[in-house]
């Protein structure tokens, strides 16, 4: 994967993280956790799936831009970003007082 493709992955992941941060008031670094997991997911899927024998069905599946396999990269990045979002969101619970 080229540097340009990796740069685009990082920019899109940071934009998604900042968008989540702006829509919900959370602690200051949730956007960074979401962006880091999305970047890792997209990079891992693009670099691992094409050379893997376990994932032979998706080996060369979809378009390729500068060495980045778009479909596996985007799908895996989005799934890991969603998992990170669900893991970092603030859950509010109510307690009954006597």
N, C-alpha and C positions, 0 to 999 in steps of 0.2 A: 504494500500500500504506500502510495506516495504521501509526501508531506502536505500537499494541497487537500487531498481527501481527508486526512486526519484532522487538518485545521477546520474543515467544514463540519466534521463530526463534533469537534469540541464546541464550535460556535453554536450549532443547533442544540446541543445538549445544555449549554449555558443559557441559551434563550428559553428553553423549556423550563429549566430550573428557576429562572428569574420570573417567568410567567406564573409559575405556581406560587412563588414567594409574594408576588404582588396581589394575587387573588385571595390569599389567606394569610392572616397575620400569625406568623410562627416565630420561633427563635431565629436568630440571624443567619444561621448557616445551613438551613434546610435546602436551599437552592444548590449549595455546593455538593451535598450528599446526592441529590437527585442527578445533577449534572455529571458527577463522577461515575455513578453506576450506569447511566445511559451511555457515556463514552466507553466505559469498559465493555458493556454488552455489545455495542455496535462493533467495536474493534475486535473483540474476541470471536464474535460470530463470523465476521468477514475473513479473519485470518485462520480460524480453526476449521470451520465447516468445509471450505474448499479442499483442504488437504487431508481430511479425515476419512477413514474407512468405516467408522461407525455411522456417520451421516452421509453415506454414499448416495442416497436419494436426492440430497440437496447439494451435491458436490459443486456443480457449476450451474446452479439454478439462478436465473434472473440476470439482469444487466450488470455489467461491471464498469466502474468509472475509476480510473487511476488505480486499479488494483483492489478497489473496494466493491464487494458484492453487495448490491443495494438491498435486495429483498431480505436475505438473512440478517444483514446488519441492522436495518431499520426495525424489523420485527423484534429481534432480540433486545436491541437498545430500548425500545418502547416498553417491552415487558419488564425489563429490569428497572426502568425508571418508575413504572407503575408500582412495582413491589417496594421500591425505596420510598415512594410517596405514601403508600399505605402504612409503611413501617414508621415513618417519621411524623405523621399527622397527629395532632393533639386530640386525644379522645376525651370527651368530657363526660364524667359520670356524676350522677346525683346521689347524695346519701340522705337517708332519712334521719332527722334529728328528733330526739325525744323531748 
